[in-house]
Structures are given as structure tokens and as C-alpha cells.
Amino acid sequence: MKWEVATIDQYVQAKAFVDTALIPLVDIELGDEIESAVTTSAFVTGVANKMEEQLKGRVLLLPAMTTISDESFATLYQRINAWHSYLKQQGFKNVVFLTQNTEWIERQTEVDSAILVLDSAPESLDLFPQEVSRMTKKTVTMLIEIWQKG
């Protein structure tokens, strides 16, 4: 289920079964790296959308949390933990962020939520659909492992 007018009623009706909030975590960069930031954002969002399609009924895909390139990790920790607390209060058992920022691999223990770090986006747009599918399969497996740990 997605944070969309067309589907939010489905979420409201099935709220008791939807135990995972899924949030893309994307960087906004308007300088020299703008093309890379847009590609990365599209990739993370594409994977999140495909995950939601495969896990409909168990996952609510929320709008992306955006960060700016020079935002400190201390600020991000506070924001992510605030989202985590709010979503837990709303009944979500799992709060999962998706990102391509590899710095989260070593830092994810510093926040309360799960952070799944995706592989790099393909450089060729021709490979985009295949890579989104490949990465979706990998992240769905990672999310199922989170569910199994309970």
C-alpha cells in the first residue's frame, strides 16, 4: 500500500495487518552531482515501489525522507529516530529505510530503525529496469529476514 489517495483507504481497512513502514531515504544535491543524485533517487524509489508491489498488504510505502548533502549524521539520527518513534506509536512493528548511502552500513546501529543499503544505481539507463528488479529481490529477502527475527 502506498501513501496515495487511491490506495490509502485499503491501508486504513487493513491497518491491523500492515506491520512495516517503508521509507526511501534520498539525498538532494543541486550542485555538480545533481545528475547522480537524481539517478540515485530514482533507483531507490524504484526499488521501494517494486518492494511495495510484491509485499502489498504487509507494507505501507511512505513518501521519501530527503536529506541534503551537507546535513550532519547527528541531525539525520534525530530525524530518523523521530520518524521511528512516531511510526512505532502508530502501530508499526518494523520501520525500514532504503538508501544508497553506503555510510549507513557502519552507522545503522546508531539508529532505532532498520536501514537497508542498496547497491549502486546502474550507470546506463538501459540497465535500470533489470537492476531495479535485481535489487528488489535482494531487499525483499533482507526484509523477510527482519520479519523472521521478529
N, C-alpha and C positions, 0 to 999 in steps of 0.2 A: 504494500500500500504506500502511496505517495502523498506528500503534502500538496495535494491538488484539490481544487473544488470538486472535480468529477469523481474523486475516489475517497474523499475524507469521510463520507457517510459510511462506507464499508469499514473503515478503521473504527469509527465510533461503535458500530454494531458488533465488531469482532474484538474490541479492545482487550477483553479478558484473555485472548489467545495470542495477541501480538506482544511479545516479550522483549523485542530487540529494537532499539533505535539505532539507525544507521545514518551517519553524518559525514559527508565528504569534507575534508579539510584541505582547502586550496589557498595558494599564495597569489596575491595580487602584486604584479610588478609592471610598472608603466615606463620603465627606463629601457636600457639596452636589451634586457632579457624578456621583453614583452611577448615575443612570439613563442618562446619556450614556456613561459608561464601560461599562456593561453592553451597551448598544446597539452601541457600537464593537467590543467584544469579540465579540459575536455576528456582526457583519458580517465582521470579519477571519477568524474561524473558519469562517464560511460560505463565504467565498471560498477559503480554504485547502482545505476539504473538496471543493468543486467542482473545484478545480485537480487535486487528487489523483485524483478520479474520471476526469478527462479524460486524465491523464498516468500512469495506473496502469502499473506495470512499469518506470517510469523514476524515480519519485519515492517517497520514504518521508516521509509526513507524521508529524512528531513532536509530542508534547504542546507546548502553548504555553509560551513563556518569559514569565513575568509580571514586571511591574515595578510599583513603587509611585510615586505621583505626585511625590513629592519626592526620588526617587532621582537621584543625580547622573549626568551623562553619563559622567564618568570611571569610575564603578562599572559602568555599563552596557557601556562599551567593554571593560572587563576581562572581564565575564561573556560577552559576545558573542564576543570573541576566544578565550576558553577553550572555548566550545562549538565554535567554528570549528576550533580545533586538534584537539580530541578527534574530531570528525566526520571531519576530513581523515585522521587516523591510522586511522580505521575504514574508510577506502577511498572516502569520498565525494569526488567531483571538485568538486561545487558545494554550497555551503551558503548557503541563501537564507532570509531572514527577511521576513515580511509584517507591515506595521504601518500604522496610520493617522496616526501621529505625524509631522506634516509637518516637524518639526525635523530629521528624518533626511535630508531632501532635501539639505541642505547639509553634513551631518555624516557621510554614509555613506562618504566616502573615508577616514575616520578608523578604520574597522574593516576586517577582512580579508574579511568575508562580503558578499554582495550583500544589500541591503535594498531591497525593493520597497515603495514608499509608495502606499497605496490612496487613492482619492478618499473623501470623507466619506460616512458611512453616511446613508441616507435618513432624513428626519425622520418620515415616515409609514410605519408597518409594512405598509401596503398595497403600497408600492413595494419592499419589501425583496427579494422573490424576483427581480424584474426587475433591480434594482441589483446583486444578488449575481451574476447571470448576466452582466450588462454588465461588471462589474469583473473577473470571472473571465476573460472573453475578453481583456480588456486585459492582465491579468497573465500569462496563458499566453503571449501574444505577447512580452511582456518577457522571460519565462523562456526562450523559444525563442531570442531574440536572445543571451542569455547563453550558451546552449549553442553557438550558431553561432560565437561569438567564441572558444570553446574554452578 
